[in-house]
């Protein structure tokens, strides 16, 4: 198995560990939306978006927003 394939599988596994809400927040973040915009679209408080976003960053092991976006791009998300 190639290194690239193993890396993609690892990213996919981390994505699979996200809850549905966390996946929704991730989609908004990757699309470049602000927390306020994501909150409005989802009908939740901005603080709740911040909590979900923090959990996404931790579960995806991303140190920055740019790294999170790169991880998603590697698996075509």
N, C-alpha and C positions, 0 to 999 in steps of 0.2 A: 504494500500500500504506500502510495507516495505521501510525502510530507504535506503537500497542498491538500490532498484528499483528507488526510487526518485532521488538518486544521479546519477544513470546512465542516467535517463531522462534529468537531468540538464546538464550533460556533452554532451549528444546528441544534446540538444538545442543549446549549445554554439558552437558545431561543425557545426551545420546547419547555424549558423550566419556568418561563414567564407565565403569569396568569393572563386571562383574557384582557383585563383592564390594563395591565402592564404592557401588553402587546399593542393595545390601542394607543396608549401614551407614546410608546416607541415609534409607532407609525407617524404620529404627529410631530415628534421630535425630529425624526429623519427627514420629514417633509419641510423642516425649517420653521415650523410654527412656534410661537411663543407660548409659555405656560398659560397665559391668560386666554389665548385663542383656543388652545386645547381644552381648557376647562369649560369655556363657553360651548364648544362643539359637543362635549361629552355631558354637559349639564351637571358638572361637579365643581367644587371649590378649587381655586388656584392652589391652595395649600395641599389639597389632595393630589393634584397633578405633581407637585414637587416631591411628595412622598413616593408616589409611584415611580417617578423619574429616578429618584435616588436608589430605589430597589432595582430598577432596570440596570443602572450603571453598575451596581454591586454584582448582580447575577451574571451580567455579561462580562465582568472583569475589565471594564473600560475605565481608564484613568481620566479621559476627557470626552467631550461631546464629539470631537473630530474622530477619535478612535472608535467610538460607538458607531458612527456613520460608516467608517471604513469596514468595520466588522460586518455590518449589514450589507454593504456593497459586495463583499467577498462571496456572500451566499445568494446574491441577487434579490435582496429584499429592499 
